[in-house]
Amino acid sequence: MTLSLAPLSIRALAMPRLTAREIEVLRSWVKHDSKSSAASELFITAATVNTHVNRIRGKYAASGRPAHTKAALLARALQDGYVTLDEF
């Protein structure tokens, strides 16, 4: 059986480039129960968290890997190394 590296290459091309701040907001949001809790940790408003999350979702959608739910966005972030299970 031969392993193909094509899926990894395709995934690497489809990985959106998130800013450092987007990654910080994403990490905070996925480990909290609400955007308000994440906002409090980051000293920003829940609306700002929402803006960042929407931009992140847009980047994933543009890369052909939409994430419409929090669980789906967490899965994408785990796949791409933006978050790790050790953070939880």
Backbone atoms as SQL, in Angstrom:
CREATE TABLE atoms (id INTEGER PRIMARY KEY, chain TEXT, resi INTEGER, resn TEXT, atom TEXT, x REAL, y REAL, z REAL);
INSERT INTO atoms VALUES
  (1, 'A', 1, 'MET', 'N', 0.839, -1.180, 0.000),
  (2, 'A', 1, 'MET', 'CA', 0.000, 0.000, 0.000),
  (3, 'A', 1, 'MET', 'C', 0.882, 1.240, 0.000),
  (4, 'A', 2, 'THR', 'N', 0.600, 2.153, -0.886),
  (5, 'A', 2, 'THR', 'CA', 1.367, 3.382, -1.008),
  (6, 'A', 2, 'THR', 'C', 0.569, 4.543, -0.437),
  (7, 'A', 3, 'LEU', 'N', 1.222, 5.329, 0.405),
  (8, 'A', 3, 'LEU', 'CA', 0.564, 6.499, 0.975),
  (9, 'A', 3, 'LEU', 'C', 0.765, 7.691, 0.048),
  (10, 'A', 4, 'SER', 'N', -0.287, 8.441, -0.124),
  (11, 'A', 4, 'SER', 'CA', -0.224, 9.622, -0.975),
  (12, 'A', 4, 'SER', 'C', -0.107, 10.869, -0.106),
  (13, 'A', 5, 'LEU', 'N', 0.724, 11.785, -0.504),
  (14, 'A', 5, 'LEU', 'CA', 0.867, 13.043, 0.217),
  (15, 'A', 5, 'LEU', 'C', -0.054, 14.127, -0.318),
  (16, 'A', 6, 'ALA', 'N', -0.825, 13.808, -1.327),
  (17, 'A', 6, 'ALA', 'CA', -1.705, 14.816, -1.939),
  (18, 'A', 6, 'ALA', 'C', -2.658, 15.457, -0.945),
  (19, 'A', 7, 'PRO', 'N', -3.340, 14.698, -0.069),
  (20, 'A', 7, 'PRO', 'CA', -4.267, 15.361, 0.860),
  (21, 'A', 7, 'PRO', 'C', -3.575, 16.394, 1.745),
  (22, 'A', 8, 'LEU', 'N', -2.356, 16.102, 2.190),
  (23, 'A', 8, 'LEU', 'CA', -1.624, 17.070, 3.001),
  (24, 'A', 8, 'LEU', 'C', -1.317, 18.329, 2.194),
  (25, 'A', 9, 'SER', 'N', -0.916, 18.160, 0.963),
  (26, 'A', 9, 'SER', 'CA', -0.600, 19.300, 0.118),
  (27, 'A', 9, 'SER', 'C', -1.826, 20.150, -0.135),
  (28, 'A', 10, 'ILE', 'N', -2.935, 19.503, -0.397),
  (29, 'A', 10, 'ILE', 'CA', -4.184, 20.233, -0.631),
  (30, 'A', 10, 'ILE', 'C', -4.591, 20.973, 0.628),
  (31, 'A', 11, 'ARG', 'N', -4.481, 20.316, 1.784),
  (32, 'A', 11, 'ARG', 'CA', -4.858, 20.959, 3.036),
  (33, 'A', 11, 'ARG', 'C', -3.953, 22.158, 3.319),
  (34, 'A', 12, 'ALA', 'N', -2.666, 22.025, 3.045),
  (35, 'A', 12, 'ALA', 'CA', -1.745, 23.135, 3.270),
  (36, 'A', 12, 'ALA', 'C', -2.126, 24.333, 2.406),
  (37, 'A', 13, 'LEU', 'N', -2.530, 24.075, 1.168),
  (38, 'A', 13, 'LEU', 'CA', -2.943, 25.167, 0.294),
  (39, 'A', 13, 'LEU', 'C', -4.247, 25.793, 0.777),
  (40, 'A', 14, 'ALA', 'N', -5.113, 25.001, 1.384),
  (41, 'A', 14, 'ALA', 'CA', -6.421, 25.483, 1.808),
  (42, 'A', 14, 'ALA', 'C', -6.396, 26.096, 3.205),
  (43, 'A', 15, 'MET', 'N', -5.258, 26.062, 3.861),
  (44, 'A', 15, 'MET', 'CA', -5.160, 26.606, 5.216),
  (45, 'A', 15, 'MET', 'C', -5.165, 28.133, 5.151),
  (46, 'A', 16, 'PRO', 'N', -6.163, 28.756, 5.753),
  (47, 'A', 16, 'PRO', 'CA', -6.205, 30.217, 5.713),
  (48, 'A', 16, 'PRO', 'C', -5.119, 30.818, 6.601),
  (49, 'A', 17, 'ARG', 'N', -4.670, 31.989, 6.219),
  (50, 'A', 17, 'ARG', 'CA', -3.675, 32.697, 7.029),
  (51, 'A', 17, 'ARG', 'C', -4.412, 33.589, 8.011),
  (52, 'A', 18, 'LEU', 'N', -4.337, 33.238, 9.278),
  (53, 'A', 18, 'LEU', 'CA', -4.961, 34.037, 10.326),
  (54, 'A', 18, 'LEU', 'C', -3.919, 34.962, 10.931),
  (55, 'A', 19, 'THR', 'N', -4.365, 36.148, 11.315),
  (56, 'A', 19, 'THR', 'CA', -3.459, 37.080, 11.988),
  (57, 'A', 19, 'THR', 'C', -3.206, 36.599, 13.410),
  (58, 'A', 20, 'ALA', 'N', -2.180, 37.132, 14.038),
  (59, 'A', 20, 'ALA', 'CA', -1.878, 36.777, 15.425),
  (60, 'A', 20, 'ALA', 'C', -3.064, 37.100, 16.330),
  (61, 'A', 21, 'ARG', 'N', -3.711, 38.223, 16.088),
  (62, 'A', 21, 'ARG', 'CA', -4.858, 38.613, 16.923),
  (63, 'A', 21, 'ARG', 'C', -6.036, 37.671, 16.685),
  (64, 'A', 22, 'GLU', 'N', -6.276, 37.292, 15.435),
  (65, 'A', 22, 'GLU', 'CA', -7.357, 36.343, 15.148),
  (66, 'A', 22, 'GLU', 'C', -7.111, 35.021, 15.863),
  (67, 'A', 23, 'ILE', 'N', -5.878, 34.568, 15.876),
  (68, 'A', 23, 'ILE', 'CA', -5.549, 33.318, 16.561),
  (69, 'A', 23, 'ILE', 'C', -5.769, 33.465, 18.064),
  (70, 'A', 24, 'GLU', 'N', -5.352, 34.586, 18.625),
  (71, 'A', 24, 'GLU', 'CA', -5.542, 34.839, 20.054),
  (72, 'A', 24, 'GLU', 'C', -7.031, 34.838, 20.413),
  (73, 'A', 25, 'VAL', 'N', -7.839, 35.518, 19.623),
  (74, 'A', 25, 'VAL', 'CA', -9.283, 35.570, 19.872),
  (75, 'A', 25, 'VAL', 'C', -9.891, 34.179, 19.687),
  (76, 'A', 26, 'LEU', 'N', -9.495, 33.473, 18.650),
  (77, 'A', 26, 'LEU', 'CA', -10.008, 32.129, 18.401),
  (78, 'A', 26, 'LEU', 'C', -9.711, 31.210, 19.577),
  (79, 'A', 27, 'ARG', 'N', -8.479, 31.225, 20.055),
  (80, 'A', 27, 'ARG', 'CA', -8.094, 30.370, 21.197),
  (81, 'A', 27, 'ARG', 'C', -8.922, 30.693, 22.434),
  (82, 'A', 28, 'SER', 'N', -9.111, 31.971, 22.706),
  (83, 'A', 28, 'SER', 'CA', -9.894, 32.361, 23.865),
  (84, 'A', 28, 'SER', 'C', -11.352, 31.942, 23.712),
  (85, 'A', 29, 'TRP', 'N', -11.898, 32.160, 22.532),
  (86, 'A', 29, 'TRP', 'CA', -13.307, 31.846, 22.297),
  (87, 'A', 29, 'TRP', 'C', -13.598, 30.356, 22.404),
  (88, 'A', 30, 'VAL', 'N', -12.724, 29.516, 21.870),
  (89, 'A', 30, 'VAL', 'CA', -13.021, 28.081, 21.908),
  (90, 'A', 30, 'VAL', 'C', -12.894, 27.491, 23.300),
  (91, 'A', 31, 'LYS', 'N', -12.150, 28.137, 24.180),
  (92, 'A', 31, 'LYS', 'CA', -12.038, 27.579, 25.531),
  (93, 'A', 31, 'LYS', 'C', -13.037, 28.167, 26.525),
  (94, 'A', 32, 'HIS', 'N', -13.837, 29.123, 26.077),
  (95, 'A', 32, 'HIS', 'CA', -14.870, 29.709, 26.936),
  (96, 'A', 32, 'HIS', 'C', -16.262, 29.321, 26.444),
  (97, 'A', 33, 'ASP', 'N', -17.225, 29.468, 27.336),
  (98, 'A', 33, 'ASP', 'CA', -18.608, 29.123, 27.015),
  (99, 'A', 33, 'ASP', 'C', -19.294, 30.175, 26.155),
  (100, 'A', 34, 'SER', 'N', -18.773, 31.382, 26.163),
  (101, 'A', 34, 'SER', 'CA', -19.444, 32.455, 25.420),
  (102, 'A', 34, 'SER', 'C', -18.429, 33.450, 24.886),
  (103, 'A', 35, 'LYS', 'N', -18.905, 34.249, 23.960),
  (104, 'A', 35, 'LYS', 'CA', -18.065, 35.320, 23.423),
  (105, 'A', 35, 'LYS', 'C', -17.828, 36.383, 24.492),
  (106, 'A', 36, 'SER', 'N', -18.792, 36.556, 25.374),
  (107, 'A', 36, 'SER', 'CA', -18.631, 37.527, 26.464),
  (108, 'A', 36, 'SER', 'C', -17.492, 37.134, 27.393),
  (109, 'A', 37, 'SER', 'N', -17.400, 35.847, 27.712),
  (110, 'A', 37, 'SER', 'CA', -16.314, 35.365, 28.578),
  (111, 'A', 37, 'SER', 'C', -14.960, 35.537, 27.909),
  (112, 'A', 38, 'ALA', 'N', -14.899, 35.215, 26.628),
  (113, 'A', 38, 'ALA', 'CA', -13.654, 35.391, 25.873),
  (114, 'A', 38, 'ALA', 'C', -13.288, 36.863, 25.818),
  (115, 'A', 39, 'ALA', 'N', -14.282, 37.703, 25.611),
  (116, 'A', 39, 'ALA', 'CA', -14.049, 39.152, 25.540),
  (117, 'A', 39, 'ALA', 'C', -13.481, 39.679, 26.852),
  (118, 'A', 40, 'SER', 'N', -14.023, 39.208, 27.960),
  (119, 'A', 40, 'SER', 'CA', -13.532, 39.652, 29.267),
  (120, 'A', 40, 'SER', 'C', -12.065, 39.288, 29.454),
  (121, 'A', 41, 'GLU', 'N', -11.696, 38.092, 29.047),
  (122, 'A', 41, 'GLU', 'CA', -10.311, 37.654, 29.173),
  (123, 'A', 41, 'GLU', 'C', -9.362, 38.530, 28.344),
  (124, 'A', 42, 'LEU', 'N', -9.845, 38.979, 27.190),
  (125, 'A', 42, 'LEU', 'CA', -9.007, 39.747, 26.263),
  (126, 'A', 42, 'LEU', 'C', -9.163, 41.261, 26.404),
  (127, 'A', 43, 'PHE', 'N', -10.039, 41.692, 27.311),
  (128, 'A', 43, 'PHE', 'CA', -10.297, 43.126, 27.530),
  (129, 'A', 43, 'PHE', 'C', -10.807, 43.811, 26.263),
  (130, 'A', 44, 'ILE', 'N', -11.725, 43.113, 25.576),
  (131, 'A', 44, 'ILE', 'CA', -12.394, 43.653, 24.401),
  (132, 'A', 44, 'ILE', 'C', -13.879, 43.389, 24.558),
  (133, 'A', 45, 'THR', 'N', -14.690, 43.847, 23.627),
  (134, 'A', 45, 'THR', 'CA', -16.133, 43.610, 23.711),
  (135, 'A', 45, 'THR', 'C', -16.500, 42.298, 23.022),
  (136, 'A', 46, 'ALA', 'N', -17.656, 41.787, 23.362),
  (137, 'A', 46, 'ALA', 'CA', -18.163, 40.583, 22.705),
  (138, 'A', 46, 'ALA', 'C', -18.372, 40.838, 21.210),
  (139, 'A', 47, 'ALA', 'N', -18.737, 42.065, 20.864),
  (140, 'A', 47, 'ALA', 'CA', -18.908, 42.416, 19.448),
  (141, 'A', 47, 'ALA', 'C', -17.579, 42.302, 18.692),
  (142, 'A', 48, 'THR', 'N', -16.496, 42.657, 19.338),
  (143, 'A', 48, 'THR', 'CA', -15.177, 42.534, 18.714),
  (144, 'A', 48, 'THR', 'C', -14.808, 41.066, 18.531),
  (145, 'A', 49, 'VAL', 'N', -15.106, 40.257, 19.527),
  (146, 'A', 49, 'VAL', 'CA', -14.880, 38.809, 19.391),
  (147, 'A', 49, 'VAL', 'C', -15.689, 38.303, 18.203),
  (148, 'A', 50, 'ASN', 'N', -16.940, 38.709, 18.123),
  (149, 'A', 50, 'ASN', 'CA', -17.809, 38.287, 17.032),
  (150, 'A', 50, 'ASN', 'C', -17.244, 38.700, 15.676),
  (151, 'A', 51, 'THR', 'N', -16.714, 39.913, 15.591),
  (152, 'A', 51, 'THR', 'CA', -16.108, 40.386, 14.342),
  (153, 'A', 51, 'THR', 'C', -14.934, 39.500, 13.941),
  (154, 'A', 52, 'HIS', 'N', -14.062, 39.199, 14.888),
  (155, 'A', 52, 'HIS', 'CA', -12.913, 38.338, 14.596),
  (156, 'A', 52, 'HIS', 'C', -13.358, 36.941, 14.165),
  (157, 'A', 53, 'VAL', 'N', -14.317, 36.377, 14.881),
  (158, 'A', 53, 'VAL', 'CA', -14.808, 35.034, 14.551),
  (159, 'A', 53, 'VAL', 'C', -15.422, 35.028, 13.149),
  (160, 'A', 54, 'ASN', 'N', -16.183, 36.048, 12.824),
  (161, 'A', 54, 'ASN', 'CA', -16.773, 36.137, 11.481),
  (162, 'A', 54, 'ASN', 'C', -15.700, 36.239, 10.400),
  (163, 'A', 55, 'ARG', 'N', -14.643, 37.000, 10.664),
  (164, 'A', 55, 'ARG', 'CA', -13.537, 37.099, 9.698),
  (165, 'A', 55, 'ARG', 'C', -12.834, 35.758, 9.531),
  (166, 'A', 56, 'ILE', 'N', -12.633, 35.051, 10.638),
  (167, 'A', 56, 'ILE', 'CA', -12.001, 33.730, 10.591),
  (168, 'A', 56, 'ILE', 'C', -12.874, 32.768, 9.788),
  (169, 'A', 57, 'ARG', 'N', -14.168, 32.763, 10.079),
  (170, 'A', 57, 'ARG', 'CA', -15.094, 31.917, 9.316),
  (171, 'A', 57, 'ARG', 'C', -15.041, 32.254, 7.827),
  (172, 'A', 58, 'GLY', 'N', -14.967, 33.545, 7.505),
  (173, 'A', 58, 'GLY', 'CA', -14.876, 33.971, 6.113),
  (174, 'A', 58, 'GLY', 'C', -13.616, 33.457, 5.439),
  (175, 'A', 59, 'LYS', 'N', -12.518, 33.484, 6.156),
  (176, 'A', 59, 'LYS', 'CA', -11.252, 32.981, 5.602),
  (177, 'A', 59, 'LYS', 'C', -11.326, 31.476, 5.350),
  (178, 'A', 60, 'TYR', 'N', -11.950, 30.744, 6.277),
  (179, 'A', 60, 'TYR', 'CA', -12.110, 29.297, 6.069),
  (180, 'A', 60, 'TYR', 'C', -13.049, 29.023, 4.898),
  (181, 'A', 61, 'ALA', 'N', -14.115, 29.772, 4.796),
  (182, 'A', 61, 'ALA', 'CA', -15.050, 29.586, 3.676),
  (183, 'A', 61, 'ALA', 'C', -14.353, 29.881, 2.353),
  (184, 'A', 62, 'ALA', 'N', -13.551, 30.938, 2.308),
  (185, 'A', 62, 'ALA', 'CA', -12.833, 31.303, 1.086),
  (186, 'A', 62, 'ALA', 'C', -11.809, 30.241, 0.682),
  (187, 'A', 63, 'SER', 'N', -11.315, 29.495, 1.679),
  (188, 'A', 63, 'SER', 'CA', -10.336, 28.451, 1.385),
  (189, 'A', 63, 'SER', 'C', -11.010, 27.123, 1.019),
  (190, 'A', 64, 'GLY', 'N', -12.350, 27.133, 0.992),
  (191, 'A', 64, 'GLY', 'CA', -13.082, 25.921, 0.630),
  (192, 'A', 64, 'GLY', 'C', -13.318, 24.976, 1.790),
  (193, 'A', 65, 'ARG', 'N', -13.122, 25.459, 3.002),
  (194, 'A', 65, 'ARG', 'CA', -13.306, 24.642, 4.200),
  (195, 'A', 65, 'ARG', 'C', -14.196, 25.386, 5.203),
  (196, 'A', 66, 'PRO', 'N', -15.469, 25.556, 4.867),
  (197, 'A', 66, 'PRO', 'CA', -16.348, 26.333, 5.739),
  (198, 'A', 66, 'PRO', 'C', -16.480, 25.712, 7.125),
  (199, 'A', 67, 'ALA', 'N', -16.720, 26.567, 8.102),
  (200, 'A', 67, 'ALA', 'CA', -16.907, 26.142, 9.491),
  (201, 'A', 67, 'ALA', 'C', -18.067, 26.956, 10.056),
  (202, 'A', 68, 'HIS', 'N', -19.259, 26.418, 9.946),
  (203, 'A', 68, 'HIS', 'CA', -20.463, 27.162, 10.326),
  (204, 'A', 68, 'HIS', 'C', -20.799, 27.085, 11.812),
  (205, 'A', 69, 'THR', 'N', -20.199, 26.141, 12.517),
  (206, 'A', 69, 'THR', 'CA', -20.479, 25.992, 13.948),
  (207, 'A', 69, 'THR', 'C', -19.181, 26.153, 14.732),
  (208, 'A', 70, 'LYS', 'N', -19.329, 26.341, 16.030),
  (209, 'A', 70, 'LYS', 'CA', -18.151, 26.451, 16.887),
  (210, 'A', 70, 'LYS', 'C', -17.343, 25.162, 16.838),
  (211, 'A', 71, 'ALA', 'N', -18.030, 24.027, 16.859),
  (212, 'A', 71, 'ALA', 'CA', -17.337, 22.737, 16.808),
  (213, 'A', 71, 'ALA', 'C', -16.574, 22.570, 15.500),
  (214, 'A', 72, 'ALA', 'N', -17.180, 22.983, 14.399),
  (215, 'A', 72, 'ALA', 'CA', -16.509, 22.875, 13.101),
  (216, 'A', 72, 'ALA', 'C', -15.302, 23.798, 13.039),
  (217, 'A', 73, 'LEU', 'N', -15.431, 24.997, 13.599),
  (218, 'A', 73, 'LEU', 'CA', -14.310, 25.923, 13.598),
  (219, 'A', 73, 'LEU', 'C', -13.178, 25.401, 14.483),
  (220, 'A', 74, 'LEU', 'N', -13.515, 24.811, 15.605),
  (221, 'A', 74, 'LEU', 'CA', -12.505, 24.191, 16.461),
  (222, 'A', 74, 'LEU', 'C', -11.792, 23.067, 15.715),
  (223, 'A', 75, 'ALA', 'N', -12.551, 22.242, 15.013),
  (224, 'A', 75, 'ALA', 'CA', -11.949, 21.144, 14.251),
  (225, 'A', 75, 'ALA', 'C', -10.972, 21.678, 13.209),
  (226, 'A', 76, 'ARG', 'N', -11.353, 22.719, 12.498),
  (227, 'A', 76, 'ARG', 'CA', -10.467, 23.318, 11.488),
  (228, 'A', 76, 'ARG', 'C', -9.201, 23.875, 12.149),
  (229, 'A', 77, 'ALA', 'N', -9.379, 24.568, 13.265),
  (230, 'A', 77, 'ALA', 'CA', -8.241, 25.158, 13.964),
  (231, 'A', 77, 'ALA', 'C', -7.293, 24.074, 14.488),
  (232, 'A', 78, 'LEU', 'N', -7.849, 22.966, 14.942),
  (233, 'A', 78, 'LEU', 'CA', -7.016, 21.839, 15.377),
  (234, 'A', 78, 'LEU', 'C', -6.266, 21.239, 14.192),
  (235, 'A', 79, 'GLN', 'N', -6.961, 21.035, 13.084),
  (236, 'A', 79, 'GLN', 'CA', -6.335, 20.483, 11.880),
  (237, 'A', 79, 'GLN', 'C', -5.170, 21.348, 11.411),
  (238, 'A', 80, 'ASP', 'N', -5.320, 22.648, 11.532),
  (239, 'A', 80, 'ASP', 'CA', -4.322, 23.576, 11.008),
  (240, 'A', 80, 'ASP', 'C', -3.275, 23.986, 12.035),
  (241, 'A', 81, 'GLY', 'N', -3.415, 23.508, 13.264),
  (242, 'A', 81, 'GLY', 'CA', -2.422, 23.804, 14.288),
  (243, 'A', 81, 'GLY', 'C', -2.565, 25.163, 14.956),
  (244, 'A', 82, 'TYR', 'N', -3.696, 25.823, 14.751),
  (245, 'A', 82, 'TYR', 'CA', -3.909, 27.109, 15.410),
  (246, 'A', 82, 'TYR', 'C', -4.230, 26.938, 16.889),
  (247, 'A', 83, 'VAL', 'N', -4.784, 25.798, 17.259),
  (248, 'A', 83, 'VAL', 'CA', -5.021, 25.444, 18.659),
  (249, 'A', 83, 'VAL', 'C', -4.592, 23.994, 18.847),
  (250, 'A', 84, 'THR', 'N', -4.325, 23.638, 20.089),
  (251, 'A', 84, 'THR', 'CA', -3.987, 22.248, 20.418),
  (252, 'A', 84, 'THR', 'C', -4.900, 21.779, 21.543),
  (253, 'A', 85, 'LEU', 'N', -5.027, 20.489, 21.668),
  (254, 'A', 85, 'LEU', 'CA', -5.859, 19.935, 22.734),
  (255, 'A', 85, 'LEU', 'C', -5.276, 20.233, 24.108),
  (256, 'A', 86, 'ASP', 'N', -3.972, 20.430, 24.187),
  (257, 'A', 86, 'ASP', 'CA', -3.328, 20.735, 25.462),
  (258, 'A', 86, 'ASP', 'C', -3.767, 22.071, 26.050),
  (259, 'A', 87, 'GLU', 'N', -4.330, 22.936, 25.198),
  (260, 'A', 87, 'GLU', 'CA', -4.787, 24.251, 25.673),
  (261, 'A', 87, 'GLU', 'C', -6.068, 24.162, 26.484),
  (262, 'A', 88, 'PHE', 'N', -6.728, 23.037, 26.428),
  (263, 'A', 88, 'PHE', 'CA', -8.009, 22.901, 27.107),
  (264, 'A', 88, 'PHE', 'C', -7.814, 22.128, 28.340);
